[in-house]
Structure formats: structure tokens, C-alpha cells
Amino acid sequence: MDSTELQQELELANRRIIEIRAQIDRQRKLVLRLETAGHDATEAKSLLEVVESVLEAIENHRERIVEEVSRRTKTALRGGLSETGIGIRR
């Protein structure tokens, strides 16, 4: 994966994290409304747990992308090959 693809993956992960956090917020409010009204919130809570797990997985994926970008940047700064294959002079 080249640096452009990594950047696109990072942007996608960031967007998904924002969307999922909003979904979690809505789901928490739904659970609260159900419980306040005296309804069974078991399924709503289960869905909330699933969505929270998805968020955790995407945050872990995002972290791996950030680590890869950092690793490549450090390699390039130490004189490794750049994306173009040209060495960086010091």
C-alpha cells in the first residue's frame, strides 16, 4: 500500500469512527428512553455492545495505519528510500 492509499485508509477510518461514535450516542439515548419508560432494553443494550466492539476494532485498525505511516516517515528521515525510490540526502 503506498502513502496515498494509507492516507485514504486513515481518512476512511476517521470518518467511520465519527459515524460510529454518533451511532453509539444515539443507541445509549435509546436505551435510556426504553428503561425510563419501563420497557425491556435488553436487545438495545446488546446492539450497543456490538457497536462498541466495532468501534474498538476500527480504532485499532486506525492505530495500525498511524503506526505504519510513522514507521515509513522515520525510515525516510533516516535516509531510507522515499516513495519514489530516491534516497534522501542528509
Secondary structure as UniProt FT lines:
FT   HELIX           3..36
FT   TURN            37..38
FT   HELIX           42..77
FT   TURN            78..79
FT   TURN            83..84
//
